[in-house]
Amino acid sequence: MAQRPLTPARDDQSRPPLFTLEEWRAIVRTLALSPRQAQVVGLAIQSKKDKEIARILRVEKTTVYTHIKIAKSRLNAIDRMGLAYRVFECFRDNQGRASS
């Protein structure tokens, strides 16, 4: 059974989420990220450092680094800024399809 894409984990509840749950699930499906990669990428695009992400998700820092490395490779992004750009590009494309 395929796992559902998870919402990006958040530890700062004072800021509103970047995407609604439906939007995030559509992005994750389109980008073909695993549930854990989706969590890590979601936190990374919120400008969280590897150490912070590891603390939030209760994993090793090297695990976070590996997830980000794989996501960057999968999305053809050079760095975290490129990763964020690809996520927002996907969001924009999904919005365009939804409004058509």
HUURKA-V827341 format. One record per run of one state. SS is the DSSP state (h for helix, s for strand, l for the rest). FROM is the first residue (numbers start at 1). TO is the last residue. If there is no record, write none. Layout:
ss=SS from=FROM to=TO
ss=SS from=FROM to=TO
This chain:
ss=l from=1 to=20
ss=h from=21 to=31
ss=l from=32 to=34
ss=h from=35 to=44
ss=l from=45 to=49
ss=h from=50 to=57
ss=l from=58 to=60
ss=h from=61 to=74
ss=l from=75 to=79
ss=h from=80 to=99
ss=l from=100 to=100
